[in-house]
C-alpha cells in the first residue's frame, strides 16, 4: 500500500505546541502539478478533491526529546496538542512525524512557529482578501479554479507590501517578524496551492488553518462554501492561545468575514487592534458598513477599503506601521 503523510505548519506558546496533518492512501493533494496548462491543470485540481484518506492510523511525533503518538480521525486528519514546559526560543522549529501501515513506513518533517515577543498577531482570510477568487460568483469561482494554474492566479495590487509591513510592525530587530495566520473556508485539499501562491508572491510565511478535507467530486462543486462557523472557532482559538498579542484581522465583504469579525470583537474587544475589510464590488455594502460601525463603537479601528493603498494609509495613520519597515528581510 502506498501511504502519504502531509504535515501542516504548527504553532506554539509558552505552554503548548499544536501540530497537525493528514494521512492519505496513494497520493496526497500536494503530489499533483500546480503549474500544468489548461486541461492538465483542471485534471490536477479534480484529482486533489478525489484523494483517499486513512482513518484510525497510528502516527508518531518526535520533537527533540518529546515523543508522542495518536491516531487519525475518520477523514485521515490528526492533531497533536502537546503540553511543553521546556525553554523554547522564538522562531521556526522542525519536527518529525512517522507512520507504518501494513509494512509501509513513511516519515515527513514539518515546522512550527513560536511567535517572537511583541505586540501584534495577524489573521487574514485568503479568497478575495489577497487571492482574487470571485467567491460571490459560483460559476466564475469554479472556472478560475479549474482554468488558472498557480502561476496565472492574480493577487490584489499592493497587498504584498501591506502584509510585509504588518509582519514587521512594531519590530526594531531584523529577521524577527509578527506571526501571520491565514484562516480560510478553503479546504485542506488546497493547502499546497495556497502555500505555493503565497511563496510566489513573497507574502509573509504563515500558519494556514483551513476547512475539513473533501474527498469527492460532488464535494468539489461546493468548495469554499457552506457554513463559515469553523473560521470563527479557529480565530477564537488563536485569540485564546495568544492572549498577550493584539490582533489585526483582514478579510473581505464577499462572504461572511465582517460578521465573523464582529462576533470575535464582541468576545475579545481588548484583543483586536484593527479590522480591515476589502470591498470586492464597485460600491460598499450598507450592511457591512453598519457592522464595521458597530465594531468601531467598541473602540476597535476599522477600514473598509477598495485598494490596498487605502489600507496601508490607514495602518500608518493609526500607528501600526511607520512606512519605514525593513521590507527586504526574508519573511
DONU-898940 format. One record per residue (C-alpha): residue in three letters; y, x, z. Coordinates in nm, 4 decimals, padded with zeros to 6 digits. Layout:
# residues N
  rest         y         x         z
   ala         Y         X         Z
...
***
This chain:
# residues 331
  rest         y         x         z
   unk   00.0000   00.0000   00.0000
   unk   00.3458   00.1272  -00.0908
   unk   00.5866   00.0884   00.2010
   unk   00.9631   00.1441   00.2103
   unk   01.1950   00.1874   00.5068
   unk   01.5647   00.1091   00.4777
   unk   01.7943   00.2144   00.7612
   unk   02.1489   00.0923   00.8133
   unk   02.4348   00.2748   00.9801
   unk   02.4356   00.2043   01.3513
   unk   02.6902   00.2326   01.6298
   unk   02.7144   00.3280   01.9960
   unk   02.9362   00.3038   02.3006
   unk   02.9123   00.4792   02.6376
   unk   02.6012   00.2875   02.7471
   unk   02.4093   00.1707   02.4399
   unk   02.3047   00.2577   02.0836
   unk   02.2459  -00.0162   01.8238
   unk   02.0253   00.0729   01.5242
   unk   01.8606  -00.1466   01.2603
   unk   01.6787  -00.1597   00.9290
   unk   01.4117  -00.3314   00.7205
   unk   01.0536  -00.2585   00.6204
   unk   00.9584  -00.3515   00.2640
   unk   00.6386  -00.3724   00.0666
   unk   00.6688  -00.1724  -00.2574
   unk   01.0410  -00.1434  -00.3339
   unk   01.3467  -00.1759  -00.1128
   unk   01.6655  -00.3188  -00.2713
   unk   01.8190   00.0291  -00.2849
   unk   01.5450   00.1504  -00.5224
   unk   01.6988  -00.0318  -00.8169
   unk   01.9526   00.1255  -01.0530
   unk   02.3091   00.0145  -00.9778
   unk   02.4549   00.1683  -01.2931
   unk   02.2479   00.0016  -01.5656
   unk   02.4187  -00.1702  -01.8559
   unk   02.4119  -00.5407  -01.9356
   unk   02.0581  -00.6815  -01.9181
   unk   01.9272  -00.3823  -01.7254
   unk   02.1842  -00.4428  -01.4567
   unk   02.1112  -00.8169  -01.4414
   unk   01.7404  -00.7403  -01.4107
   unk   01.8064  -00.4912  -01.1288
   unk   02.0154  -00.7455  -00.9359
   unk   01.7462  -01.0115  -00.9680
   unk   01.4835  -00.7608  -00.8542
   unk   01.6948  -00.6852  -00.5466
   unk   01.6596  -01.0504  -00.4487
   unk   01.2838  -01.0759  -00.5124
   unk   01.1668  -00.7983  -00.2810
   unk   00.8876  -00.8407  -00.0270
   unk   00.9313  -00.7665   00.3415
   unk   00.6694  -00.6795   00.6013
   unk   00.6725  -00.8655   00.9323
   unk   00.5261  -00.7633   01.2684
   unk   00.5059  -00.3972   01.1646
   unk   00.5392  -00.1265   01.4307
   unk   00.8334   00.1114   01.3809
   unk   00.9099   00.4206   01.5850
   unk   01.2504   00.5714   01.6539
   unk   01.3496   00.9178   01.7663
   unk   01.6942   01.0413   01.8616
   unk   01.6837   01.3738   02.0418
   unk   01.4623   01.3214   02.3454
   unk   01.4888   00.9436   02.3144
   unk   01.1766   00.7793   02.1707
   unk   01.1317   00.4048   02.1307
   unk   00.9122   00.1585   01.9404
   unk   00.9433  -00.2016   01.8314
   unk   00.8056  -00.4397   01.5669
   unk   00.9735  -00.6036   01.2712
   unk   01.0744  -00.9664   01.2625
   unk   00.9136  -01.2082   01.0167
   unk   01.1643  -01.1043   00.7478
   unk   01.0969  -00.7323   00.7948
   unk   01.4136  -00.6722   00.9965
   unk   01.4094  -00.4558   01.3073
   unk   01.6771  -00.3749   01.5615
   unk   01.6898  -00.1288   01.8481
   unk   01.9356  -00.1909   02.1353
   unk   01.8850   00.1237   02.3392
   unk   02.0393   00.1985   02.6806
   unk   02.1716   00.5543   02.6682
   unk   02.3471   00.7180   02.9590
   unk   02.3364   01.0804   02.8406
   unk   02.6543   01.2540   02.7325
   unk   02.7134   01.1703   02.3656
   unk   03.0010   01.3180   02.1714
   unk   03.2111   01.1008   01.9430
   unk   03.1443   01.1024   01.5699
   unk   02.8374   01.0538   01.3495
   unk   02.4838   01.1286   01.4716
   unk   02.1481   01.1251   01.2908
   unk   01.8230   00.9588   01.3990
   unk   01.4742   00.9130   01.2539
   unk   01.2581   00.6024   01.2112
   unk   00.8942   00.6091   01.1014
   unk   00.6154   00.3602   01.0398
   unk   00.2476   00.3786   00.9491
   unk   00.0904   00.0810   00.7727
   unk  -00.2709   00.0772   00.6516
   unk  -00.2783   00.4546   00.6352
   unk   00.0602   00.4889   00.4638
   unk   00.3158   00.6882   00.6620
   unk   00.6887   00.6597   00.5901
   unk   00.9860   00.8231   00.7577
   unk   01.3599   00.7979   00.6995
   unk   01.6710   00.9453   00.8547
   unk   01.9716   00.7309   00.9415
   unk   02.3049   00.7745   01.1151
   unk   02.5206   00.6017   01.3706
   unk   02.8748   00.6397   01.4976
   unk   03.0220   00.6637   01.8408
   unk   03.3945   00.5958   01.7887
   unk   03.6462   00.8573   01.8952
   unk   03.8566   00.7540   02.1945
   unk   04.1679   00.5872   02.0654
   unk   04.3486   00.2631   02.0168
   unk   04.2145   00.0855   01.7088
   unk   03.8977  -00.0513   01.5548
   unk   03.8961  -00.2076   01.2071
   unk   03.6877  -00.5047   01.0905
   unk   03.7058  -00.6058   00.7248
   unk   03.5436  -00.8659   00.5074
   unk   03.4194  -00.7413   00.1682
   unk   03.4201  -01.0034  -00.1096
   unk   03.7734  -01.0764  -00.2299
   unk   03.9155  -00.8699   00.0548
   unk   03.8665  -00.5338  -00.1156
   unk   03.5944  -00.6075  -00.3767
   unk   03.7021  -00.8560  -00.6462
   unk   03.4201  -01.1143  -00.6345
   unk   03.5622  -01.4618  -00.7236
   unk   03.3842  -01.6129  -00.4222
   unk   03.5525  -01.9502  -00.4625
   unk   03.4138  -01.9938  -00.8167
   unk   03.0342  -02.0307  -00.8054
   unk   02.9594  -01.9591  -01.1711
   unk   03.2131  -01.6792  -01.2127
   unk   03.0860  -01.5114  -00.8956
   unk   02.7268  -01.5064  -01.0272
   unk   02.8411  -01.3982  -01.3739
   unk   03.0288  -01.0985  -01.2334
   unk   02.7415  -01.0046  -01.0014
   unk   02.4918  -01.0105  -01.2891
   unk   02.7012  -00.8528  -01.5647
   unk   02.9189  -00.5920  -01.3899
   unk   02.7425  -00.2862  -01.2543
   unk   02.8787  -00.0908  -00.9593
   unk   03.0977   00.1212  -01.1884
   unk   03.2502  -00.1847  -01.3568
   unk   03.3336  -00.3882  -01.0463
   unk   03.7026  -00.3999  -00.9603
   unk   03.8858  -00.3199  -00.6398
   unk   04.2242  -00.4623  -00.5420
   unk   04.5120  -00.2284  -00.6126
   unk   04.6459  -00.0480  -00.3071
   unk   04.3642  -00.1474  -00.0742
   unk   04.2160   00.2027  -00.0549
   unk   04.5446   00.3572   00.0555
   unk   04.5942   00.0855   00.3171
   unk   04.2428   00.1231   00.4592
   unk   04.2627   00.5014   00.4677
   unk   04.5940   00.4802   00.6520
   unk   04.4427   00.2347   00.9010
   unk   04.1436   00.4636   00.9521
   unk   04.3719   00.7347   01.0930
   unk   04.6268   00.5053   01.2588
   unk   04.7368   00.6484   01.5906
   unk   04.5454   00.9716   01.5322
   unk   04.7054   01.3108   01.5831
   unk   04.3950   01.5243   01.5214
   unk   04.2467   01.5675   01.1748
   unk   03.8909   01.4526   01.0986
   unk   03.8942   01.2034   01.3864
   unk   03.9047   00.8523   01.2482
   unk   03.9061   00.4972   01.3774
   unk   03.5746   00.3155   01.3410
   unk   03.5505   00.0780   01.0436
   unk   03.3112  -00.2183   01.0226
   unk   03.2544  -00.4208   00.7047
   unk   03.1315  -00.7672   00.8099
   unk   03.0353  -00.9995   00.5263
   unk   02.8363  -01.3052   00.4189
   unk   02.6732  -01.0908   00.1522
   unk   02.3060  -01.0358   00.2286
   unk   02.1312  -00.7124   00.3270
   unk   01.9971  -00.7082  -00.0309
   unk   02.3400  -00.5840  -00.1416
   unk   02.3805  -00.3139   00.1234
   unk   02.3327  -00.0221  -00.1154
   unk   02.5545  -00.1819  -00.3813
   unk   02.8401  -00.2289  -00.1333
   unk   02.7973   00.1161   00.0187
   unk   02.7943   00.2800  -00.3255
   unk   03.1031   00.0842  -00.4308
   unk   03.2856   00.1977  -00.1160
   unk   03.1913   00.5607  -00.1864
   unk   03.3026   00.5412  -00.5495
   unk   03.6467   00.4201  -00.4442
   unk   03.6830   00.6539  -00.1465
   unk   03.7039   00.3736   00.1087
   unk   03.6513   00.4700   00.4748
   unk   03.2903   00.5247   00.5744
   unk   03.1861   00.2156   00.7662
   unk   02.9117   00.0357   00.9522
   unk   02.8019  -00.2689   00.7485
   unk   02.6965  -00.5920   00.9146
   unk   02.5558  -00.8356   00.6591
   unk   02.3675  -01.1631   00.6388
   unk   01.9926  -01.2239   00.6650
   unk   01.7984  -01.0809   00.3719
   unk   01.6862  -01.3054   00.0860
   unk   01.3541  -01.2763  -00.0934
   unk   01.3559  -01.5239  -00.3822
   unk   01.5409  -01.6210  -00.6997
   unk   01.6253  -01.9604  -00.5509
   unk   01.7980  -01.7834  -00.2639
   unk   01.9851  -01.5609  -00.5088
   unk   02.1718  -01.8589  -00.6535
   unk   02.3397  -01.9126  -00.3181
   unk   02.4140  -01.5502  -00.2345
   unk   02.7161  -01.5185  -00.0070
   unk   02.7177  -01.8926   00.0583
   unk   02.6016  -02.1247   00.3323
   unk   02.7198  -02.1029   00.6901
   unk   02.9537  -01.8185   00.7820
   unk   02.8912  -01.8507   01.1566
   unk   02.6978  -01.5239   01.1555
   unk   03.0283  -01.3451   01.0831
   unk   03.1851  -01.4998   01.3916
   unk   02.8978  -01.3869   01.6137
   unk   02.8860  -01.0358   01.4662
   unk   03.2606  -00.9908   01.5168
   unk   03.2368  -01.1383   01.8667
   unk   02.9642  -00.8862   01.9463
   unk   03.1813  -00.5944   01.8286
   unk   03.4739  -00.7092   02.0438
   unk   03.2430  -00.7297   02.3448
   unk   03.0788  -00.3954   02.2620
   unk   03.4127  -00.2128   02.2394
   unk   03.6444  -00.3822   02.4938
   unk   03.8630  -00.0706   02.5080
   unk   03.9696  -00.0983   02.1421
   unk   04.2397  -00.3114   01.9825
   unk   04.1001  -00.4525   01.6593
   unk   04.2647  -00.5205   01.3259
   unk   04.0925  -00.7973   01.1274
   unk   04.1157  -00.8012   00.7462
   unk   03.9955  -01.0859   00.5271
   unk   04.0946  -01.3312   00.2545
   unk   04.1516  -01.7012   00.2001
   unk   03.8679  -01.7643  -00.0494
   unk   03.6243  -01.8858   00.2169
   unk   03.6334  -01.9039   00.5986
   unk   03.7924  -01.5800   00.7204
   unk   04.1167  -01.7330   00.8557
   unk   03.9260  -01.9909   01.0608
   unk   03.6726  -01.7399   01.1912
   unk   03.9508  -01.5012   01.2899
   unk   04.1384  -01.7832   01.4647
   unk   03.8289  -01.8528   01.6780
   unk   03.7997  -01.4827   01.7575
   unk   04.1653  -01.4581   01.8617
   unk   04.1253  -01.7592   02.0897
   unk   03.8390  -01.5801   02.2668
   unk   03.9909  -01.2292   02.2629
   unk   04.3711  -01.2699   02.2479
   unk   04.4246  -00.9280   02.4071
   unk   04.1646  -00.7587   02.1868
   unk   04.3248  -00.8258   01.8476
   unk   04.6255  -00.6292   01.7288
   unk   04.6759  -00.7964   01.3899
   unk   04.5155  -01.0258   01.1326
   unk   04.5512  -00.9646   00.7573
   unk   04.4565  -01.2328   00.5046
   unk   04.4653  -01.1707   00.1296
   unk   04.5925  -01.4610  -00.0827
   unk   04.3440  -01.4925  -00.3697
   unk   04.5271  -01.7596  -00.5698
   unk   04.8741  -01.7807  -00.7184
   unk   05.0130  -01.9582  -00.4121
   unk   04.9414  -01.9547  -00.0401
   unk   04.7235  -02.2281   00.1071
   unk   04.9050  -02.4533   00.3518
   unk   04.6049  -02.4862   00.5866
   unk   04.5662  -02.1085   00.6017
   unk   04.9390  -02.0736   00.6726
   unk   04.9035  -02.3177   00.9631
   unk   04.6072  -02.1242   01.1025
   unk   04.7972  -01.7957   01.0846
   unk   05.0996  -01.9527   01.2523
   unk   04.8698  -02.0596   01.5346
   unk   04.7343  -01.7044   01.5630
   unk   05.0917  -01.5734   01.5702
   unk   05.1698  -01.8127   01.8562
   unk   04.9057  -01.6267   02.0592
   unk   05.1064  -01.3033   02.0249
   unk   04.8800  -01.1569   01.7567
   unk   05.0593  -01.0227   01.4497
   unk   04.9678  -01.1752   01.1129
   unk   05.0220  -01.1001   00.7461
   unk   04.9336  -01.3382   00.4608
   unk   04.9706  -01.1165   00.1574
   unk   04.9155  -01.1175  -00.2172
   unk   04.9382  -00.7423  -00.2807
   unk   04.8165  -00.4636  -00.0549
   unk   05.1627  -00.3091  -00.0709
   unk   05.2826  -00.6040   00.1405
   unk   05.0056  -00.5414   00.3938
   unk   05.0930  -00.1712   00.4143
   unk   05.4602  -00.2503   00.4630
   unk   05.3686  -00.4911   00.7427
   unk   05.1440  -00.2309   00.9112
   unk   05.4347   00.0151   00.9080
   unk   05.6787  -00.2481   01.0327
   unk   05.4687  -00.3329   01.3388
   unk   05.3940   00.0326   01.4122
   unk   05.0206   00.0512   01.3393
   unk   05.0757   00.3134   01.0690
   unk   05.3660   00.5505   01.0155
   unk   05.3227   00.6330   00.6472
   unk   05.2607   00.9987   00.7294
   unk   04.8873   00.9772   00.7903
   unk   04.6719   01.2652   00.6687
   unk   04.5012   01.0775   00.3853
   unk   04.3471   01.3881   00.2302
   unk   04.0921   01.4177   00.5106
   unk   03.7405   01.3137   00.4211
   unk   03.6749   00.9797   00.5872
***
